[in-house]
Amino acid sequence: MPTVFKFGGFRFFFYSNEGNPREPVHIHVERGEMEAKFWLQPSVRLVYNDGFNAKALRELTVIIEERRNDIERAWNDFFRES
């Protein structure tokens, strides 16, 4: 589970073996026992939520939008090497 970055107590990561064939670029976010998953294209959107409230989800969406290029670069670098 490569961690892309941490911010504000959240960990942003992806699973290295998720989906066969591999799913499109996305990011998981966790804090404590809570986890959410967001697609990045064509726009950032929530796919799955387990525990985050609406305010946190809005905050996460903004963070992901701001860091989308970093996330996509980390994803592409990881899977290019594997």
C-alpha positions in Angstrom: 0.0 0.0 0.0 2.1 2.9 -1.2 1.5 6.1 0.8 1.4 9.1 -1.6 1.3 11.7 1.2 0.0 12.5 4.7 -1.9 15.7 5.5 -3.9 16.9 8.5 -4.0 13.5 10.1 -5.1 11.8 6.9 -3.1 9.2 4.9 -3.5 9.2 1.1 -2.6 5.9 -0.5 -3.5 3.3 -3.0 -3.4 -0.5 -3.0 -0.8 -2.1 -5.2 -3.0 -5.1 -6.1 -6.5 -3.7 -6.4 -8.5 -4.9 -9.3 -7.8 -7.3 -12.2 -7.6 -5.6 -14.6 -6.2 -2.7 -12.6 -8.7 0.0 -11.8 -8.3 3.6 -13.1 -6.3 6.0 -11.1 -7.8 6.6 -7.7 -6.8 7.3 -4.1 -7.8 5.9 -0.7 -7.8 8.1 2.4 -7.7 6.9 5.9 -7.7 8.3 9.4 -8.1 5.9 12.3 -10.7 3.3 11.4 -12.3 5.5 8.7 -11.6 5.1 5.0 -12.8 6.6 1.7 -12.0 6.0 -1.9 -12.0 8.7 -4.7 -11.8 8.5 -8.5 -9.6 11.2 -10.0 -10.9 11.3 -13.5 -12.8 12.9 -15.2 -13.3 14.8 -11.9 -12.6 14.0 -8.3 -15.6 12.1 -6.9 -16.3 9.8 -4.0 -16.6 6.1 -4.7 -16.7 4.7 -1.2 -17.0 6.0 2.4 -16.8 4.2 5.7 -17.0 6.7 8.5 -16.1 10.2 7.3 -18.7 12.9 7.8 -19.8 15.3 5.1 -17.5 18.0 6.2 -14.4 15.7 6.1 -15.4 14.5 2.7 -15.6 18.0 1.3 -12.2 18.7 2.8 -10.8 15.6 1.3 -12.2 16.4 -2.1 -10.5 19.8 -2.0 -7.1 18.3 -0.9 -7.3 15.6 -3.6 -8.2 18.2 -6.3 -5.2 20.3 -5.2 -2.8 17.3 -5.2 -4.3 15.4 -8.2 -1.1 15.8 -10.3 1.0 14.4 -7.4 -1.3 11.5 -6.9 -1.3 10.6 -10.6 2.4 10.9 -10.9 2.9 8.6 -7.9 0.5 6.1 -9.4 2.1 6.1 -12.8 5.6 5.9 -11.3 4.7 3.0 -9.1 2.9 0.9 -11.8 5.5 1.7 -14.5 8.2 0.1 -12.2 6.1 -3.0 -11.3 
